């Protein structure tokens, strides 16, 4: 949805709502959502008033592959791993020791 909005010249942003009960309650009232609907996020879409610089917030220590303890080392990318292969455990060359 975010990529298509950008493609169409629109602005969009993922806004995480859960677990903020105050925000969840306001959204339920605003849109008439029943209690059984669990609100996790909203994505406002529209024409941006200004174009902002994209910030690179990528941090390899946030990327875990296959198992929690498999964290990418500095400079490594996910692209070096073939996730379509029959290999059950990713190669360990790019993981922090």
C-alpha positions as CSV (number, residue, x, y, z in Angstrom):
1,X,0.0,0.0,0.0
2,X,2.8,2.4,0.9
3,X,4.7,1.6,-2.3
4,X,1.6,2.0,-4.5
5,X,0.8,5.4,-2.8
6,X,4.3,6.6,-3.6
7,X,3.9,5.3,-7.2
8,X,0.7,7.3,-7.6
9,X,2.3,10.5,-6.3
10,X,0.6,10.3,-2.9
11,X,2.1,10.5,0.6
12,X,1.5,7.7,3.1
13,X,2.9,6.7,6.4
14,X,2.5,3.6,8.6
15,X,1.4,4.7,12.1
16,X,1.6,2.0,14.7
17,X,-1.3,2.3,17.2
18,X,-1.2,-0.9,19.2
19,X,-0.9,-1.2,22.3
20,X,-1.8,2.5,23.0
21,X,-5.4,2.0,24.4
22,X,-6.1,5.8,24.2
23,X,-5.4,5.9,20.5
24,X,-7.3,2.6,19.9
25,X,-10.4,4.0,21.7
26,X,-10.3,7.3,19.7
27,X,-10.0,5.4,16.4
28,X,-12.8,3.0,17.4
29,X,-15.1,6.0,18.1
30,X,-14.0,8.0,15.0
31,X,-14.7,5.1,12.6
32,X,-17.4,3.2,14.5
33,X,-15.3,0.1,14.9
34,X,-16.7,-2.7,17.1
35,X,-14.8,-4.0,20.1
36,X,-13.9,-7.2,18.4
37,X,-11.8,-5.4,15.8
38,X,-8.2,-5.1,17.0
39,X,-6.6,-1.9,15.7
40,X,-2.9,-2.4,15.1
41,X,-2.0,0.5,12.8
42,X,-3.4,3.1,10.5
43,X,-2.1,4.3,7.1
44,X,-3.1,7.9,6.3
45,X,-2.8,8.6,2.6
46,X,-3.0,11.9,0.8
47,X,-1.1,14.6,-1.2
48,X,1.9,15.7,0.8
49,X,2.3,19.4,1.5
50,X,6.1,19.1,1.5
51,X,8.5,16.4,0.3
52,X,10.7,15.2,3.1
53,X,14.2,13.7,2.9
54,X,14.2,9.9,3.4
55,X,16.1,9.0,6.5
56,X,18.1,5.8,6.5
57,X,17.1,4.1,9.7
58,X,18.4,0.6,8.7
59,X,20.2,-1.1,11.5
60,X,21.7,-4.5,10.8
61,X,21.4,-5.6,14.5
62,X,17.6,-5.5,14.0
63,X,17.7,-8.1,11.3
64,X,17.4,-11.7,12.5
65,X,17.6,-14.5,10.0
66,X,16.1,-17.9,10.6
67,X,16.7,-17.8,14.4
68,X,16.8,-15.0,16.9
69,X,20.6,-15.3,17.5
70,X,21.4,-14.9,13.8
71,X,22.0,-11.2,13.6
72,X,23.7,-9.6,10.5
73,X,27.2,-8.3,11.1
74,X,28.1,-4.7,10.1
75,X,28.1,-4.2,6.3
76,X,26.2,-7.5,5.6
77,X,22.9,-7.5,3.7
78,X,20.1,-10.0,3.5
79,X,20.7,-10.2,-0.3
80,X,23.6,-12.5,0.2
81,X,21.3,-15.3,1.5
82,X,19.3,-17.6,-0.8
83,X,16.1,-18.1,1.1
84,X,14.5,-20.0,-1.7
85,X,17.1,-22.8,-1.4
86,X,16.5,-26.1,0.4
87,X,19.1,-25.1,3.0
88,X,17.5,-25.4,6.5
89,X,20.0,-23.0,8.2
90,X,21.3,-19.8,6.5
91,X,25.0,-19.5,6.0
92,X,26.8,-18.0,9.0
93,X,29.4,-15.9,7.2
94,X,27.4,-12.7,7.7
95,X,26.4,-13.2,11.3
96,X,27.9,-11.6,14.3
97,X,30.0,-14.0,16.3
